Amino acid sequence: MSISELKVDELAHLARLEFTNREKQAIKDDLRRIISFCNKLKEVNTDGVDPLIYLSQEQNILRKDVVGEMLSKKQALYNAPSADSDYFKVPKVITK
């Protein structure tokens, strides 16, 4: 697959990016190297190789979920920049 300037322009448009001519040339070179690397990977014989699901044999050891001390409403709202008696006050973000 060859990388043309038109292809770089299409990718730039899709990504909503703008490049100078110098940057376009650098991107073309990078894309050529990426495609070359991918084609090299196609040459590797993967017959009989199972897909890798996990990168290591390590497993997360999670702690038990236990109920602990809880904050009261007063403690939770203590450092709030803006609150009324029961709730945090935040700026309105949804308009009609």
N, C-alpha and C positions, 0 to 999 in steps of 0.2 A: 504494500500500500504506500503510495507516495503522498507526501504532505505538500499541498500547494498553498499559495498565499490565500486563495479563496477559502480553503478548508480552515485556515487559521482565522480568517475573518468571520466565518460561520460560527466557529467555536467561541470567538470573542463576543459575538452578538448574543449567543445563547447564555453566556456567562455574564453578560452585561458589563464587559470590560472594553477598554480602549488601549491600543498599543501603538507605539511609534514604529517606524519601519525597522529600526534597530532591534526593538523588543520582539517584533514579529519574526525576525530572522532567528533570534535566540530561541523562541518558542518552537519554531519549525525544527531547529536542530535537536531540541529536547524531545519533541514528539518522535522524530526519527529514531533517536536512541531508545526511547521507550518501546516503540514498535519492534525494533531490532531485538531488544531483550525478550519481548514476548514471543517473537518467532524462534529465538534460541530455546526458550522453555518448551516449545512445541516439539523440539527434537528429543527431549528426555523421554525415555521409555518408562511409562508408568503402569504397565500391565501388571496386575496382581497387587498393586499398592492400594490399600484402603484409604478412603478420604480421612484426613486428619480433622478430628472434631475438637480436641483440646490440645493446646500447645505443650502441656506438661502433664505428668501423672499426679500433680499436687491437687488436693481438694481443699476447699474452704472449710475450716472448722469454725462453726458458728456457735455462739454462746446460746444458752437457753434464754428464752424471752420471759423475763420475770417482772412482775409488777413491783415498782419501787415507789419512792416518795414522789408525790405530785405537787406541782405549784398551785397555790390558791389563785383565784382571779386577781386578787390584790397584788400578789407577788408577780404574776405574769404581766400585769399592766403597769407595774411600777416604773419601768424605764421606757415605756412607749412614748414616742414623740407627741402623739395625740390620741386620747381615749376618752370615752364617756364612762359611765359606771360599770358597764359590762363588756364593752367591745373596743377593739382597736379602731381608730378612725384613719381612713386612707383616702387619698384623692380619688375623685370620680374618674373612671377610665372608660366607661361606656356611655355613649350619648345616643339619643334617639334621632 
